[in-house]
Amino acid sequence: MIPDDDPSRPLTVAHPDDPGTTYVSLVGNTYAMLVTGEQTGGRYCLIGMYVPDGGGPPPHRHDFEEMFTVLEGEIEFTFRGEKHVALAGTTINVPANAPHHFRNASGAPVRMLCMCTPAGQDEYFLRIGDVIDGKDAPAPELSAKDLAERRRLAAELASAYRTEFL
């Protein structure tokens, strides 16, 4: 049986240009927290990703599903050691626990959506990245000491957010 509607949960409308959108600078990328786990009761989160040429995270894996839809540009995904090029309009689902990463080697910026189920990646990014003013705001200039501290914090918190760097 389907439970009754929960009127305490409002409709969520997300737009990257909404003044209430939180943007995070992380590993050279800009991530927009479009729909948070707090808004979905922890069911999922939706993150808008702006990945400059050369951008992308290091190889990693986690115990939640992650789905990407490329909106603009092309990006290279490495999944279990095999490379795949994803063009605009492509959706890629990364199963839980599978080693993967992506890299923008296209020479142009890439824009994509990332949905994680269950949520939590949104919180992790907020804890290890730097909140910035908008999608076009420059990343903060970090000293070598600051970068080392960000890497240390990411590694320290990874297991709490069910993530492992490879």
Backbone as CSV, one residue per row, in Angstrom:
resi,resn,N_x,N_y,N_z,CA_x,CA_y,CA_z,C_x,C_y,C_z
1,MET,0.817,-1.188,0.000,0.000,0.000,0.000,0.863,1.254,0.000
2,ILE,0.426,2.255,-0.706,1.153,3.519,-0.756,0.745,4.352,0.457
3,PRO,1.724,4.886,1.197,1.394,5.722,2.353,0.662,6.994,1.929
4,ASP,-0.006,7.616,2.882,-0.666,8.888,2.634,0.369,9.940,2.256
5,ASP,-0.077,10.949,1.546,0.757,12.089,1.203,1.253,12.746,2.485
6,ASP,2.487,13.220,2.473,3.059,13.927,3.615,3.068,15.415,3.284
7,PRO,2.054,16.166,3.713,1.963,17.585,3.354,3.071,18.446,3.960
8,SER,3.861,17.890,4.872,4.966,18.675,5.427,6.133,18.758,4.441
9,ARG,6.111,17.915,3.386,7.173,17.954,2.374,6.704,18.817,1.205
10,PRO,7.371,19.964,0.991,6.942,20.867,-0.084,7.502,20.437,-1.444
11,LEU,6.951,21.014,-2.485,7.481,20.878,-3.831,8.836,21.575,-3.871
12,THR,9.802,20.976,-4.520,11.113,21.602,-4.687,11.278,21.967,-6.145
13,VAL,11.597,23.214,-6.410,11.879,23.691,-7.756,13.304,24.218,-7.729
14,ALA,14.158,23.616,-8.530,15.576,23.987,-8.518,15.961,24.630,-9.840
15,HIS,16.695,25.714,-9.747,17.233,26.382,-10.934,18.619,26.891,-10.566
16,PRO,19.623,26.625,-11.398,20.982,27.019,-11.018,21.175,28.519,-10.831
17,ASP,20.324,29.340,-11.436,20.474,30.786,-11.277,19.661,31.349,-10.121
18,ASP,18.984,30.487,-9.367,18.226,30.922,-8.205,19.200,31.509,-7.187
19,PRO,18.898,32.689,-6.637,19.819,33.296,-5.667,20.051,32.440,-4.422
20,GLY,19.179,31.486,-4.141,19.347,30.628,-2.975,20.223,29.410,-3.227
21,THR,20.684,29.216,-4.461,21.523,28.060,-4.778,22.902,28.229,-4.152
22,THR,23.364,27.168,-3.493,24.702,27.172,-2.903,25.677,26.571,-3.906
23,TYR,26.788,27.266,-4.138,27.837,26.821,-5.052,29.087,26.487,-4.250
24,VAL,29.724,25.397,-4.642,30.934,24.942,-3.953,32.045,24.773,-4.978
25,SER,33.206,25.311,-4.670,34.398,25.100,-5.481,35.151,23.921,-4.890
26,LEU,35.437,22.937,-5.744,36.095,21.716,-5.261,36.897,21.100,-6.402
27,VAL,38.136,20.801,-6.162,39.086,20.221,-7.123,39.028,20.921,-8.485
28,GLY,38.876,22.230,-8.482,38.845,22.990,-9.721,37.494,23.045,-10.400
29,ASN,36.509,22.337,-9.874,35.166,22.323,-10.432,34.265,23.221,-9.596
30,THR,33.100,23.570,-10.157,32.077,24.297,-9.404,30.841,23.425,-9.355
31,TYR,30.346,23.174,-8.151,29.186,22.317,-7.938,28.046,23.144,-7.348
32,ALA,26.870,23.055,-7.986,25.672,23.744,-7.510,24.799,22.734,-6.777
33,MET,24.477,23.008,-5.524,23.620,22.115,-4.742,22.167,22.428,-5.116
34,LEU,21.647,21.711,-6.108,20.319,22.006,-6.648,19.195,21.436,-5.792
35,VAL,19.299,20.168,-5.431,18.324,19.521,-4.553,19.136,18.765,-3.512
36,THR,18.941,19.109,-2.261,19.754,18.522,-1.197,19.062,17.338,-0.536
37,GLY,19.858,16.554,0.147,19.306,15.442,0.916,18.321,15.922,1.963
38,GLU,18.556,17.097,2.501,17.621,17.661,3.482,16.242,17.871,2.858
39,GLN,16.214,18.261,1.594,14.947,18.503,0.910,14.227,17.213,0.506
40,THR,14.968,16.106,0.407,14.373,14.843,-0.072,14.272,13.789,1.020
41,GLY,14.452,14.185,2.250,14.417,13.208,3.333,15.550,12.192,3.208
42,GLY,16.677,12.606,2.603,17.834,11.737,2.453,17.754,10.757,1.297
43,ARG,16.687,10.822,0.521,16.493,9.856,-0.572,17.509,10.024,-1.694
44,TYR,17.809,11.270,-2.064,18.774,11.554,-3.121,19.186,13.010,-3.030
45,CYS,20.217,13.368,-3.780,20.587,14.762,-3.974,20.889,14.954,-5.457
46,LEU,20.743,16.184,-5.930,21.023,16.534,-7.320,21.995,17.700,-7.325
47,ILE,23.121,17.487,-8.009,24.203,18.473,-8.027,24.466,18.885,-9.471
48,GLY,24.441,20.194,-9.725,24.854,20.713,-11.029,26.362,20.839,-11.027
49,MET,27.012,20.295,-12.048,28.476,20.301,-12.098,28.961,21.111,-13.289
50,TYR,29.865,22.034,-13.021,30.532,22.833,-14.037,32.007,22.426,-13.975
51,VAL,32.452,21.740,-15.029,33.790,21.154,-15.021,34.635,21.822,-16.106
52,PRO,35.657,22.591,-15.720,36.497,23.248,-16.728,37.409,22.222,-17.413
53,ASP,38.007,22.636,-18.521,38.966,21.768,-19.193,40.039,21.345,-18.187
54,GLY,40.317,20.062,-18.138,41.308,19.531,-17.198,40.729,19.162,-15.847
55,GLY,39.471,19.522,-15.583,38.867,19.270,-14.278,38.351,17.855,-14.121
56,GLY,38.111,17.493,-12.879,37.560,16.187,-12.541,38.169,15.677,-11.244
57,PRO,37.476,14.778,-10.571,37.951,14.250,-9.292,38.975,13.124,-9.493
58,PRO,39.689,12.774,-8.434,40.594,11.621,-8.516,39.787,10.318,-8.532
59,PRO,40.416,9.208,-8.913,39.729,7.915,-8.870,39.197,7.626,-7.457
60,HIS,37.967,7.101,-7.422,37.321,6.830,-6.141,36.207,5.821,-6.342
61,ARG,35.583,5.435,-5.241,34.382,4.599,-5.283,33.586,4.891,-4.023
62,HIS,32.313,4.559,-4.050,31.464,4.776,-2.887,30.307,3.800,-2.930
63,ASP,29.636,3.642,-1.800,28.589,2.616,-1.723,27.190,3.162,-2.005
64,PHE,27.096,4.156,-2.875,25.804,4.665,-3.319,25.832,4.822,-4.830
65,GLU,24.639,4.835,-5.415,24.502,5.000,-6.864,24.754,6.457,-7.238
66,GLU,25.353,6.633,-8.401,25.639,7.978,-8.897,25.307,8.003,-10.392
67,MET,24.476,8.950,-10.795,24.081,9.045,-12.194,24.391,10.442,-12.707
68,PHE,25.024,10.493,-13.866,25.419,11.748,-14.495,24.680,11.906,-15.818
69,THR,24.207,13.124,-16.103,23.681,13.460,-17.416,24.480,14.652,-17.923
70,VAL,25.116,14.475,-19.075,25.922,15.537,-19.674,24.969,16.485,-20.400
71,LEU,24.989,17.745,-19.993,24.108,18.756,-20.589,24.804,19.516,-21.715
72,GLU,26.079,19.826,-21.516,26.860,20.564,-22.516,28.274,20.036,-22.511
73,GLY,28.851,19.861,-23.698,30.234,19.453,-23.830,30.394,17.946,-23.891
74,GLU,31.616,17.509,-23.645,31.908,16.078,-23.604,32.924,15.813,-22.504
75,ILE,32.767,14.664,-21.871,33.617,14.327,-20.731,34.004,12.859,-20.803
76,GLU,35.185,12.565,-20.295,35.694,11.201,-20.308,35.482,10.574,-18.927
77,PHE,34.739,9.468,-18.901,34.535,8.702,-17.678,35.430,7.476,-17.728
78,THR,36.068,7.169,-16.631,36.795,5.910,-16.508,36.048,5.083,-15.485
79,PHE,35.573,3.932,-15.928,34.756,3.034,-15.117,35.431,1.670,-15.107
80,ARG,35.821,1.232,-13.892,36.539,-0.041,-13.744,37.710,-0.145,-14.715
81,GLY,38.407,0.989,-14.898,39.605,1.027,-15.719,39.370,1.231,-17.203
82,GLU,38.121,1.233,-17.650,37.817,1.407,-19.071,37.287,2.812,-19.318
83,LYS,37.845,3.476,-20.338,37.440,4.851,-20.652,36.240,4.875,-21.585
84,HIS,35.342,5.842,-21.317,34.150,6.069,-22.127,34.020,7.577,-22.316
85,VAL,33.743,8.025,-23.522,33.505,9.447,-23.769,31.991,9.667,-23.793
86,ALA,31.539,10.609,-22.988,30.115,10.928,-22.900,29.886,12.309,-23.498
87,LEU,29.035,12.363,-24.526,28.688,13.616,-25.190,27.408,14.191,-24.584
88,ALA,27.133,15.456,-24.889,25.900,16.093,-24.422,24.703,15.212,-24.769
89,GLY,23.819,15.029,-23.807,22.642,14.188,-23.972,22.823,12.788,-23.414
90,THR,24.043,12.421,-23.076,24.342,11.081,-22.557,24.106,11.025,-21.054
91,THR,23.563,9.907,-20.594,23.423,9.639,-19.165,24.249,8.414,-18.830
92,ILE,24.997,8.512,-17.747,25.843,7.414,-17.277,25.459,7.105,-15.841
93,ASN,25.178,5.842,-15.553,24.903,5.415,-14.186,26.101,4.614,-13.679
94,VAL,26.649,5.036,-12.554,27.761,4.337,-11.925,27.193,3.531,-10.763
95,PRO,27.258,2.194,-10.848,26.743,1.372,-9.756,27.546,1.573,-8.465
96,ALA,26.890,1.382,-7.350,27.550,1.479,-6.050,28.769,0.571,-6.026
97,ASN,29.819,1.023,-5.386,31.061,0.304,-5.109,32.022,0.206,-6.292
98,ALA,31.635,0.640,-7.481,32.499,0.522,-8.661,33.525,1.656,-8.708
99,PRO,34.794,1.323,-8.968,35.810,2.369,-9.110,35.555,3.196,-10.378
100,HIS,35.686,4.518,-10.237,35.439,5.406,-11.368,36.022,6.785,-11.108
101,HIS,36.067,7.567,-12.154,36.345,8.998,-12.083,36.027,9.599,-13.444
102,PHE,36.019,10.921,-13.513,35.819,11.585,-14.803,36.844,12.687,-14.949
103,ARG,37.099,13.036,-16.207,38.057,14.091,-16.515,37.589,14.800,-17.776
104,ASN,37.667,16.115,-17.728,37.341,16.905,-18.903,38.625,17.116,-19.701
105,ALA,38.747,16.407,-20.804,39.905,16.534,-21.683,39.488,17.106,-23.031
106,SER,38.341,17.789,-23.064,37.747,18.225,-24.326,38.254,19.571,-24.829
107,GLY,38.881,20.361,-23.962,39.310,21.697,-24.362,38.245,22.762,-24.144
108,ALA,37.058,22.362,-23.686,35.964,23.306,-23.442,35.264,22.919,-22.144
109,PRO,34.569,23.863,-21.497,33.858,23.542,-20.253,32.753,22.511,-20.491
110,VAL,32.439,21.779,-19.440,31.373,20.775,-19.464,30.379,21.119,-18.366
111,ARG,29.111,20.914,-18.679,28.059,21.099,-17.683,27.281,19.801,-17.617
112,MET,27.074,19.291,-16.394,26.307,18.059,-16.227,25.576,18.064,-14.901
113,LEU,24.632,17.143,-14.789,23.905,16.912,-13.546,24.378,15.608,-12.952
114,CYS,24.437,15.554,-11.626,24.818,14.341,-10.914,23.785,14.085,-9.834
115,MET,23.162,12.897,-9.891,22.210,12.505,-8.853,22.822,11.354,-8.067
116,CYS,22.823,11.480,-6.755,23.340,10.441,-5.865,22.194,9.913,-5.021
117,THR,22.092,8.579,-4.963,21.053,7.961,-4.136,21.663,6.871,-3.276
118,PRO,21.507,6.961,-1.964,20.860,8.039,-1.226,21.744,9.282,-1.188
119,ALA,21.215,10.348,-0.611,21.930,11.618,-0.492,23.107,11.472,0.465
120,GLY,23.921,12.476,0.482,25.078,12.538,1.367,26.255,13.198,0.679
121,GLN,26.369,12.991,-0.635,27.471,13.598,-1.378,27.390,15.113,-1.316
122,ASP,26.181,15.650,-1.283,25.997,17.091,-1.165,26.616,17.611,0.139
123,GLU,26.372,16.910,1.234,26.937,17.311,2.532,28.462,17.198,2.526
124,TYR,28.960,16.121,1.941,30.413,15.909,1.872,31.078,17.055,1.109
125,PHE,30.532,17.411,-0.043,31.109,18.496,-0.833,31.097,19.808,-0.057
126,LEU,30.022,20.069,0.675,29.950,21.301,1.464,30.995,21.324,2.576
127,ARG,31.331,20.161,3.108,32.303,20.102,4.204,33.742,20.212,3.723
128,ILE,34.022,19.760,2.498,35.423,19.743,2.052,35.747,20.821,1.018
129,GLY,34.726,21.451,0.434,34.957,22.481,-0.579,34.825,23.873,-0.003
130,ASP,34.870,24.852,-0.889,34.731,26.257,-0.508,33.467,26.821,-1.133
131,VAL,32.573,27.359,-0.313,31.368,27.996,-0.832,31.790,29.271,-1.565
132,ILE,31.252,29.429,-2.796,31.562,30.610,-3.607,30.259,31.309,-3.978
133,ASP,30.378,32.500,-4.575,29.209,33.355,-4.811,28.307,32.932,-5.962
134,GLY,28.770,32.135,-6.896,27.929,31.737,-8.026,28.695,30.852,-8.981
135,LYS,27.995,30.390,-10.023,28.620,29.441,-10.944,29.786,30.042,-11.717
136,ASP,29.807,31.365,-11.865,30.901,32.012,-12.589,31.940,32.632,-11.666
137,ALA,31.746,32.481,-10.357,32.698,33.041,-9.397,34.015,32.276,-9.485
138,PRO,35.120,32.954,-9.366,36.403,32.248,-9.427,36.611,31.388,-8.187
139,ALA,37.345,30.323,-8.384,37.728,29.480,-7.245,38.668,30.280,-6.361
140,PRO,38.604,30.061,-5.061,39.536,30.785,-4.186,40.963,30.353,-4.487
141,GLU,41.875,31.296,-4.353,43.290,30.962,-4.538,43.784,30.380,-3.223
142,LEU,44.190,29.110,-3.276,44.610,28.414,-2.073,46.123,28.225,-2.076
143,SER,46.705,28.432,-0.925,48.141,28.194,-0.776,48.393,26.689,-0.761
144,ALA,49.647,26.307,-0.872,50.000,24.884,-0.808,49.543,24.301,0.533
145,LYS,49.647,25.081,1.584,49.214,24.628,2.913,47.698,24.408,2.931
146,ASP,46.939,25.350,2.341,45.474,25.219,2.277,45.064,23.995,1.458
147,LEU,45.736,23.780,0.316,45.431,22.611,-0.516,45.695,21.312,0.237
148,ALA,46.814,21.272,0.949,47.147,20.076,1.738,46.090,19.848,2.820
149,GLU,45.602,20.922,3.425,44.560,20.807,4.453,43.258,20.300,3.852
150,ARG,42.890,20.773,2.645,41.673,20.288,1.969,41.787,18.788,1.672
151,ARG,42.957,18.362,1.181,43.160,16.932,0.884,43.082,16.100,2.161
152,ARG,43.676,16.599,3.229,43.645,15.880,4.501,42.207,15.743,4.998
153,LEU,41.447,16.827,4.938,40.055,16.808,5.392,39.212,15.864,4.528
154,ALA,39.404,15.904,3.209,38.660,15.013,2.311,38.946,13.553,2.653
155,ALA,40.196,13.230,2.888,40.561,11.853,3.233,40.001,11.467,4.602
156,GLU,40.069,12.391,5.552,39.585,12.121,6.910,38.075,11.872,6.937
157,LEU,37.320,12.628,6.147,35.859,12.525,6.154,35.311,11.499,5.164
158,ALA,36.144,11.003,4.264,35.672,10.116,3.194,34.866,8.932,3.722
159,SER,35.376,8.245,4.718,34.670,7.047,5.187,33.319,7.397,5.818
160,ALA,33.225,8.556,6.457,31.944,8.975,7.044,30.893,9.196,5.958
161,TYR,31.349,9.513,4.731,30.444,9.725,3.604,30.521,8.564,2.612
162,ARG,30.943,7.401,3.104,30.932,6.132,2.366,31.715,6.202,1.066
163,THR,32.863,6.896,1.106,33.701,7.107,-0.074,35.112,6.613,0.213
164,GLU,35.737,6.076,-0.822,37.121,5.603,-0.722,37.884,6.149,-1.938
165,PHE,39.014,6.813,-1.686,39.876,7.271,-2.781,40.835,6.151,-3.144
166,LEU,41.079,5.983,-4.433,41.913,4.879,-4.913,43.286,5.362,-5.357
